[in-house]
Amino acid sequence: QVQLVESGGGLVQAGGSLTLSCAASGRTFSNYVMGWFRQAAGKEHEFVAGISRSGGITNYADSVKGRFTVSRDSAKNTVFLQMNSLKPEDTAVYYCAAGPIPSIKVSEYDYWGQGTQVTVSS
């Protein structure tokens, strides 16, 4: 089992920045690929960013490319999502997830956090 706890969400004006954190506990953090997803009201989960076990490979949804940066700190068992130039359409509940293989699919991730709300005002 892996337990994931997100933090860092909040209310920010358009153009602002937030950094989300996801602290992992339980099984070895470095065994898992990590992903960030988001779910806006009334919509499906959407892949945002992913990072490999080593942290050397990252991928992003086109909608956030160039604005968001995913990173991980294995010493702290934590994955981060730095979000810059935020837009109102980035408003959603953000989730981190852990899985065995890199994927943009929700179904490929075995463990999920409880989510943290990000609201971007115009």
C-alpha positions, 0 to 999 in steps of 0.5 A: 500500500502507498498512502498519498497526501496532497497539499498546497491548493488554494485560491489564486488570481489568474497569472499567479502561481501555486506549488502542490506537494504530494507526500508518499508513505508506505511502500518504496516511493522510488518504485512508482511512477507518479502522476498528477491529474485534475478533475473540474466540476462536472468533468472527467479526470484529466491527466496533467503531468507525469514523472518517471521513477528516477525523475529523469523523464517527465511528460505533460498535457498540452494544456499545461506544457510550458506552465507546469513543472513536475518534480520529485524528491526521493529523500523526502518521498514527495512529488511536486507540481509547480504551476505558473501562469495559472488560468481560470480553466486550471480550476479543478481538484488536483490529485496525485497518483502512483502506478507501475508504468508511465501512463496518461490513463487513470486506470493505470494508477493504483494509488490516489491521494484525496485531492486538493482544490485549486481555484483560479479567479479571473 
